[in-house]
Amino acid sequence: MIKEDRIDLNARFIHAFKLLEERGAIVKNDRGGRGVGDVAERVLGNKAYGHIIRAFLNPDSKRVIDYGQAQSFCRAFDINEAWMVHGIGNPFGFDAPGEALSSDRMPVGGGNILFTTIRAFAGATLGAESAEDNTYFTIPGVAGNGLVAFQIEGNSMDPVIKHNDIVVCRSVENLNDIRDNEIYAVRSNGNVWVKYVQKIFNNRGRVIRLKMISANYFDNDPFEEEVNETTRLYKVVRKISNV
């Protein structure tokens, strides 16, 4: 008999798999590196085990993913392991190392907003090698989980968001939840931007690229960024400016 925790684990795997499909990171019948066989190779170590992945995806199957395989899946597709294993946080949300595993503890500092020393460059890209030093804080009226704060560097969003402003953002799980012409922090391929965003679809209605538009459009041309498995979006919900 399958234990309840494994059934719950498998349900989260199915949910994460569907989110990755919506992002275009997985395409079940794809033969170009994103198919079920490719998932099997990255998770189970053998491309021929695609039938096992399909069994995991079938709620009526007696075969469910185990914890080691779930961990491999998380690392292959940048899924939040705390969410996958314990159901804490969001599939693609921020979690302070070691803190998300304890559901009865508040994060360091007692806040709900993660402030990171990664600076969200509004006018330039951010190197993936930058170190993070995570702390938490709170703001009246800003509640909930999946919140992260960055400090802006650059003037491409001036006058809406200025150099050295801090933006508080909420993680977005589904690309279809993005609203065109609103401001998001976008993380992709080790880079971070804060821009107005517009979705670009292919002929099948799938979001394949994001158009990034600066508020200071006279000095900064719009550009497009391809959506892939590294793409993470955060809706800007609050701005903190220097007095």
Secondary structure, 3 states (H helix, E strand, C coil): CCCHHHHHHHHHHHHHHHHHHHHCCCCCCCCCCCCHHHHHHHHHCCHHHHHHHHHHHCCCCCCCCCHHHHHHHHHHHCCCHHHHHHCCCCCCCCCCCCCCCCCCCCCCCCCCEEECCCCEECCCCCCCCCCCCCEEECECCECCCCEEEEEEECCCCCCCCCCCCEEEEEEECCHHHCCCCEEEEEEECCEEEEEEEEEEECCCCCEEEEEEECCCCCCCCCEEEECCCCCEEEEEEEEECCC
